[in-house]
Amino acid sequence: MQKPTLLSGIQPSGVIHIGNYLGAIKQWVELQKTHHVFAMIADLHAITIPQEPEKLRENTLRMVKLLVACGISAKGGSVSDGNPDESVLFVQSHVPAHTELGWILNTITPLGELERMTQFKEKQEKSGLYAGLLNYPTLMAADILLYQTEVVPVGEDQEQHLELTRTLANKFNNRFGETFIVPKALIQKDTARIMGLDDSSKKMSKSATSANNYISLLDEPDEIRRKIKIAVTDSDGTVRYDEEHKTGIANLMRIYRAFSDKPLEEIENKYAGKGYANFKSGLADLLIEKLEPIQKKYEELTKDESGIMDILMAGAKHANSVAESSLATAKKNVGFLARE
């Protein structure tokens, strides 16, 4: 039985933290067993807000190494042959079809649909109003539709974008004939929203101004202990899960559950009567233990980056072959004159 196709992307900007890992990367790794995964480094999306060119290149390479270190199984060479047991790991800008289909989708997307996007409203206040930021959702739709994607793992903050993708796929199919699969969302609600360590009312952020907001996948043990020690809780002192009244400790308990695979009740029982200091110490030890193999693999990849470039070349080759096929069908159905 053929595995369903799944696509997900992550931008090469900011610090990659445990919220990214739990909400996206860890899920991708697990889904490799049951899905044919296209794992995309979304550098075209990253430049919708200003980026330093050299920093963008460094962040892109670091992101690829981190994904491989976390368990994305993509081998240089063999993945280009479509090995179903491996993910297709590639950089978005290495596949020109993304921008070409993005333009086509722009022509059937009402301006009002783009202006009502929540993330557009939030980001334009910080970065200004640019066409690329406005058209972000149509490029995201192109990313998904090019690979005839059946499943897209999304956080709750991306549901609106995926719904627009579904709308555009149906609209295109109805107007020009069956061209794209209409994708479905896969939402992991338990760990999709890991909140900031310094503010449990806001999502942990790659672009946070304070490093105390997150635990980076590459943080040293002492830094992990420091950040967990000062993470916001409350004055109650009881390790008890209560999302409404104990948001800080509830957030830390969700992190503990996600990395330990222990139910919340077992965590509560383990730290009953022991206070926050003991719980935080245990959480820090757990994070250090779980992040160590990722950090070790990352260092190995950093020492010899030729293998990473092999993976990216193989991924781009396979991604281009799939994307170009979908794009060719879309262009034919729209009425473009084919090149002989």
N, C-alpha and C positions, 0 to 999 in steps of 0.2 A: 504494500500500500504506500502510495506516494505521500511524503510529508507535506503539510500545508505550508505555504510561503509566509514568512513573517519579516517585516522590516522595522527597524528602529534606528534612531540616530541620536547622536550626542554632539554638542558643540565643543570645539577645542578652545574654550575660553574659560578663564578663571581657574580655581583650584578644584580638583576632583575629590569629592568628599564621600563620607559614608552614606549620605543621603542619596547621592547619585548611584552609589554601589547597590544599596538596598532597593531603591525605587526603580532601577533600570538594569544596571550591568549584571548583577547577580541573577536577575530574572532571565536575561538573555542567555546566560551560561546554562541555566537549567532547561530553557526552552529548546536548546540545540538538540536535545534528545528526541524531541517530538515534532520539531519544525525545521524547515529549511530557512536558516536565518541570514538575512542581509543586514550586516552591522555597519552603519555609515557614520563617518566622521563628517559632521555637517559644517564644513568651513564656509560654504556659500551663505548659510544662515548666520554664521558668526559675524560676517562683515556688514550685517544690517545695522550694527552699532560700531563706532570707530574702533579699529584694531591697529596696533603697531605691527607692521609687516614681519619683522624678524621674530617678534614675540608670537605671532600667529603661527609661523612655521615651527617654532619650538614647541608650542602647545599642541600642534597637530601630531607631531612625532611622539610627544610624551603620551598623548591620549591613546595612540595606537599601541604603544608598549604597555600601558596600563590595562587595556582591554585584553591583550594576550596574557599578561600576568594574572589577570583575574579569572582566566579560563576560557576566553573565546578561542575556539579551536579553528584556526585558519593557518594552513601550511602553504608556504611558497611553492608554487608550481601545481600541486595536485588539485587545489581548489579551482584553478582555471579550467579544469576538465569537468567541473560540476560534481565533485564528490559529495554525495548527499549527507555524509557524516561530518561535514565541516561547514563552518559559516563562511560567508563571503564578506570579508572585511575590506572596506575600501574608503577612499576619500571622495566626498561628493563632487568636488571640482574636477576630479579625474574622469568624470562621466558627463560629457557635454549635453547629453540628452535631457538632463535635469532642467537646464535653463531654457532649452528649446520648447519642451512641453510646458514648462512654467509660463512661457509667453502665450502659447496657444490657450491655456486655461484662463489666463488673464482676460482674453477676449470674450469669454462667456461668463465672467464673474461680475455681478453687479457691485458698483462701488460701495453701496450701503452695507453689503455683506462684509466687506473688509473693514470698514470704519467701525463696525459694531464689535469687533473682536476685542475681548478684554485685555489681552496681552499688548495689543497695539495701543490701546488707550494708556496703559501703564507705562510702556516703554517710550512713547513719544514725549511724555512729560519729562523723562530723564535725558533722552538723547536727541530730541528734536524730531520734526516731521520730515521723513524722507520716503521716497517712493519704494525703496527696497524694504523698509520696515512695514509699509502698508501692504506690499505684495508678498510678504513672508508666507501667508497661508496658502497662496496658489503655488508657490514653489514647494511647500511641504506636500501639497496634494500631488504634484508631479513626482516628488520623491517616492511616494507610496504607490501611485498608479502605474508607474513605469515597470515595476517588477511583478505586476499582477498579484499584488499583496492581498492575502486573505485575512491576516491578523496583524494588528498593530498594538503593541503594548504602550499604553499612554498613562501619564499621570492625570489626576483630575483637572489640572490646569490646562491640559491639552485636549480635553474632550471636545471643546468647541471647534478647534481646528480640524479634528478628525471628522466631525459631523459635516463641516463644509466640504471636506474631501469626498465624503459619501454623496453629498448633494451634487457636486460637480461631476462625479462619475456617472450618476444617474442622468444628469442633464445632458452630458456628452453622448452617452449611449442612446438616449431617446432621440436626440437630434441627428446624430451621425451614424447610428447603428452600433451594435454591440462591439465595444472596444476594450473596456476595462472591467476588471472584477471590482465589485463594490466591497471595500474592506470592513471588517468588524473590529471593534475595540476590545482590548484585553486589559482590564484595570485591576491592579493589585492594591486594594484599598488599605490593607493593614500597614504596609511600609512605604506606600507611594509618597506620603508626606511626612518626612522626618523634619521636625522643627529645629530651629536654631538653638544652640546650647545657651546663648546669651539672651534669647527672646523666644519663649515657647509659643508665642502667638503668631510668629512668622516662619515660613518654610526655610530650612537650612539652604543657604545660597552660595553658589560658586563665586558670586561677585560681592559678597559681604565685605563691608569696610573693615570689620574687625575679624582677626583670625580666631578669636574666641567663639565665633559663631558656629564653627564646624570642626570636625575631625578629618583632616586630609588622609587619603589612602597612604600617603608617604610620610606622615608625621612620625617623628621619633618617639620611642616609648615614654621618655620623660615629658615630652610635649603633650602626649595623649593623657597622661596622668594629671598634668597641670590643668588642661582644659576641662576634663571631667570633674575635677575637684571644685572648680569655680562655676560649673554649670548651674543655672538657676533652678531652684526647687521651691520650697516654702518653709514656713516655720514649724510645721506640724511634726516632722521628724519620722513619720510612719511610712514605710514602703508599701504603698497601697495604690492600686490603679483607679484613678478617678479623672476622666478626661475633662470634666467640667470645673472641678474645684482644685485639682492638683495637676495642672497642665505640664509643669516642668518635670516632675517626677514621672508622670505618665509617658512623657516623651522619652525619657531615659529608659523606662521599662520596655517601651516598644523596641528601642535599639537593642536592649539586652535580649529580648525575645527573638528578634530577627537573627542575631549572631549566634545564639545558643540553641535555637529551636525548642526552647522550653516554654510551656504555657505560662501566662501571666500569674495564674494561681500558684504554680510551683515556685515562681520567682518571689511572690509575696511570702510564701511559707518559708523559703530559704532565708529571707532577711527579716522575718518577723521579730520585732523587738531589738534589732541590731542597729537601727538608725541609718541616716543617709551616708555618713562617712564610710561605713563598712560596705554599703551597697555600691557607692561610687568607686571604691577601691576594687571591688569585684568586677564591676563593669569595665574599668580601665584595664585590668588584667586580661579580661576576655577579649577586648578589642586588640590589645597588643598581640595576643596569641593568634587571633584570626587574621590580622593584617601582616604578620611576619612572613608567611609564604608568598604573599603578593609582592611585598617589598623585596624579598630575596630574588624572585623571578624577574622583577623589574630591573634590578641591578645587573643581573646576568644579560638581559637584553640590551642594556645600555652599553655594556662592554663590547658588544658586537652587533651593530645596528644593520649590518648587511642582510641578515635574515628578515628583519622587519621590512626592509625595502622590497625583498622578494615577495613577501606576503601582500604588500600593497600593489605591486605590479600584477600579481596573479589575481587579486581581488578586482582590480580595475578592468582586467581583461574579461573576466566572467561577467561582472556587472554591466560592462558596455555591451556585451553580446545580448544580454537579456533586455536591457533598456532600449537598444537600437531597434530591436524587433517590435517592441510595443510602440515606439515612436513612429516607426515606418507605417504601421497600421493606422495610427491616429492621423498622420499626415495624409495618407491615402483617403481616409474616410472624410476628412475635412475638405478635400478637393485639391490639394497641392499637386502640381505637376511633378511626376517622378523623374529623377535623374536616371538616364539610361547608362 
